[in-house]
């Protein structure tokens, strides 16, 4: 039989699945990821830990499936989006911890860009609102704060780029359109790095990865890793992968998933749909059809904190010992007694602050 290995590298943990030819899970493994909070509003991940966990869950899932790596015909990779890092291509070492999508350290820079009148241009070019959520200001911060490095030796990317580079033994420095569309550096129409935005954020083009179709050839694994050259044939952001997995492959179909955060994503077909309510326009996924790039677009609304609230109840204030306890506790009471928990772990939009203030 032939098997497929899927890697799901999320915000709070990294997971691997082995699927057989009929789509049944025959092996899996999971490892929770350490969260680093150096300052209030800051969140970082250790990119080396992500790589080490990736290797561990791959090997464990393969062992649990009782197969050998040469029986795996393809690897698919889906990752937490917007989280980014820079590393030395000579040593292969990260130059700083990865800055996570929830991190707010660049909010002041985003406010400056807003004040300077760049909001409409950035939205027109990328489909995104100016926000610290996206990768561009994070990369700018990293380049400003990592000193004494030769930019000729620096590579940058989101987590998919980092893991793809490691899986291929440093041979492939690439990303896909679904992840690139979340950097605030990719032009949503041309699906290429936008020179105007690279100049605005002062990010050298040569440090960025090549953008490839989401469904296609990304290279093969280095033989020293698993003992076999396994093709890597799909790379998607986690929410786009969920959209694909739920079968939402045409305009009008949508999904909402509940993980670290919650994300409602609607497929809009080949059309870029613009929102008047701060929803973002993004790439669902891309592939080559009849010799040309076929782009599927999407419209997305995000709630940054959902499952992470449960993790905070467990690890932050130690109100529970396991996530599963919360259902039983909630069912013990008939109502909430007028108490509401607002999960503003990443801040509140001004309009929500006004509503809460008026209620008070």
N, C-alpha and C positions, 0 to 999 in steps of 0.2 A: 504493500500500500504506500501511497504518497501522503505526506503531511505538510501542513502549513504552520509556521511559527508566527504568532502575533505578539508584539511588544506594546504594552500600554503603559507609558511612562507619565504618571500623573503628578499632581501637586503634592499630595500627601503620601504617595506610595508608587512603587514600580511593580508591574505584573507581567507575566509571560503566560501565554496559552499555546498549547499544541492542539490543532484540529486535524481530524482525519478527513478522508475524501468525501464523506457525507456531511461534514460540518459538525461532527460531535467532538466535544472537548475530551481529550484522552490524557491530558496532563496540564498542570498549571502550578504556578508558584507566585508568591507575593511577599514584598518586603516594604515596610513603612519607611518613609523618608524623613530624615531629621530636618526640622524647621529652625532656622537661625533668625533671631530678632535683635540685631545689634542696637537699634534705637526704636522708639515708638514710631509706628508707621513704616518701618523698614522690614523686609523679609528677604532672606537669602537662602540659597541651596548650595551645597557642596557638589560641584560638577563631577568630581572624582568619585564621590559616594554614589551618584546616579549611575555612573559607568560601572562601578564595582557591583552595585545592586543588579544592574542589567545583566552582567555576566552571570551572577549567581542565580537569578530567576530563570534565565535561559537554560542553564545547565540542570537546575532542579526540575524544571518542567519537562525537559527531554528525558531525564532519568525517570520521572514519574510516569511518563508515557511509555516507557520501556521500548524505546526506539533508538536508532543510531542517527547522528546528525546527517549522514549522507541520504537518509530517507526523506529529509525535509526539502521540498522543491522550491519554496519561496518564503521570504520573511516580509511581514507588513509591520510598519512602525507608526504609532500614533502617540502624540505627546501633548503635555501641557503647553499652551500657546503663550506667546509674548515674552516668556522668561528667556533671558539672553545672557551671554557671556563672551569674553574674549580669551584667547589662549595663544601660547607660543607654538608655532608650527614646527619648530626645531626640537624643542624638548617635549612637546605634547602636553604641557602643564597649563592649567588655567591660571590666568594672571590675577584673578579675583574670584570670589564666590559669585555664582550666577545671581542676578537680580530677578526676583520672582514677579510675575504679572500683577500680584496684589500690592507690590511695594509702591509707596507714595513719595519717595524721596525727591522725585523730579517734578512735583506738583508746582513748585514756584516757577520753574522754567516753562512749564505749560501755561501758567498764568501770564507770564511775560509774552509768550507767543500770541496768546489771546489778545492782550493789550496792544500788541504791535499790528494786529489786524490780519493775522495769518489763518484764522479759523476757516474761512470760506475756501481759500485756496487749497488748504490741506484736505478739507472735506471733498472738494471737487476732484482732486487728484487721487485720493486714497479711499474715499467712502467712510473715513473715520473722523470722529470728533477729536479735538486736541485733548489728550488725557495721558496721565502718567502710566496708565494701564498698558499702553503700547510700547514697543521696543525702542523706538528712535531716541527718545530722551534718555532711556536707560543706557544705551550704547554711548551716547554723548557723555554721560556721567562717568562711565567706565574709562573712556579715553582721557577724560580730564583728570581722573584721580589715580590712574595707574601710570606712574612716571618711570623714567629711565628705561624705556623699552624702544626697540627699533620697530617702527610700524611695518617695515618690510617683512618682519617675521611674525606679525600678528594676524590671526584669523578671528573672525567674529561670526556669531550665529545664534539661533535659537536652539533649544534642546535637541530637536531633530537633527540639526546640522552637526552638533557636537557628537551625538551618538552615531550618526552615519559615518562621520570622519573616523571614529574609533573602531566601528565595526569593519570598516574597509582598510584598516591599518594605515590610516592617513592618506589614502589614495583619492578619496572623493570628498570634496568640500562643496556641498550642495544643500538646497532646501527645496520645498515644493511651493506651488502658488498659494495653497491654503494657509500655510504658515507665513509666507512672505507678505501676504495681504494684511497681516496683523502687525507688521513692523512700523507702519506709518512712513515707509520708504518706497513701497511699490506702487506704481501707477496702476489703478484698477482697470483702466481701459487697455493699455499696452501690455500689461502683465510683466513689466520689466522694472528694474530699479529706476526710480525717477531722479534724473540728474538735478533738477531744481531743488528737490527735497534733500538730496545728498549734500548739496551746497549749503542749504539752509541750516542743516544740523552739523555741517562740517565733518561728515563721515566719509573717509576714503573708499572709493568703490572697490579697490583691490582687496580689501579685507572681508568683503561680503561674499556669501556663497553664490554659486550659480543657481538660478531658479529653474527647476525641471517640472514636467507634468506630474501631478499627484499619483497617477496610476501609470507606471512605466518602469524603466530600468534605472536603478540607482547604483549599480555596481554589485559586487559580491563580497561576502565576508572573507576576511583574511583567514587563511587555512590554520594559522597558529591559534585561532580563537576557539573553534569547535572541531577542527580536524577535517573540515570540508568547505569548499567554496559554495556558499548558498546565495542565490540571487535575492537581492532586496528589490521588491517590485511595487511597493506602495508606501507613501509617506503622506500623512494627513495630520492636521491639527485635531485635537481630541473631539471637539464639538462637531467638526465636519465629518469625522469618522463616525460619530454617533448618528448624524443625519443620514449618512450612507448606509450604516448598519440597520437603521429603522426602515430602509427602503424608500426614503424620501428623495427620489431621483428625478423629480420633475416639478415644474412650477405649481405652487399651491399646497404642496405637502410640507408639513412641519413637525418638529419634535421638541420636547422639553426634557432635559435630563437634570438629575439632581446628584451632584458630586460635591467637590469642595465648594463650588458655586453652582448656580442654576442658570441654564442658558436655553432660551427659546430661539430656535433657528428655523426660518422658512426658506425653502428653495424657491428661487425666482426664475429658474431656467436660464436662458442665454441673455436675459435682460438685467441691467443694473437698475434696481429699484431704489429710489431715494426717499428717505423718511423726513417728515417734518417734526418728528417727536424724538429726535436724538437716537433712534435706532441706527445701527451702522450697516453699511453695505459692504459685503465681503465676498471672497471667493469660496464657493462650496468645495469644488475640486476640479481638476483639469485632466485631460488625457488627449492623446493624439488620435484623431479620426480622419481617415482619408487623406493622410499626409499633412493635416493642419491641426493647430491647437484648438480643442473644443473646451470652452470655458463654461462652467455652471456657476451661477452667482447665488447669493443668499442675503437675507435680511436678518439681523440678529439683535436681540435684547438680552442684557446680562444682569444677573444679580450675583455680586461677587462672593457673598458668604451664605452658604446654606449648610452643607455637611460639615464645613469647618466650624460651625457653631457647636455641633455635637462634640467635635474633637476638643474644643475649648472647654466645654463643660467637663470633659473627662480629664484633660491634661492641665488646663489652666486653673480652674477653681476646684477641681477634683470632686465635683458634685456627683458624678457617676464613675463606675469602674469600667463599664463597657458600653458601646454605642447601643447595643440591643436593649439595654435597660430602659431607654427613654420611652419606648412604646408602652411598656407595662406601667411606668410611672404616670404617663399622660392619661392612661385609661382609668387610673384610680380616682380621678376627680371628674365632677359633672360639668364644670366650666372653668374658665381661667380666672374668675374672681376679679375681673377688671384689670389684670396685670398683663402687660405686653412687653415682649423682648424685641427690640429693634436691632438687628444684626449689623450695626454700622462699623464693622471692623476695618473697613477701608474708607471710612468717612461717609458723609451724607451729602447728596446734591443740595444746593441752596434752597430749591423749592420745597424739599422735604423738611429742612430745618425750619422754614417759615411755617409750615403746617403744624409741626410739633410745638413750636413756640406759641402759635395761636390757640392750640388746644389747652396749653398750660394756662 
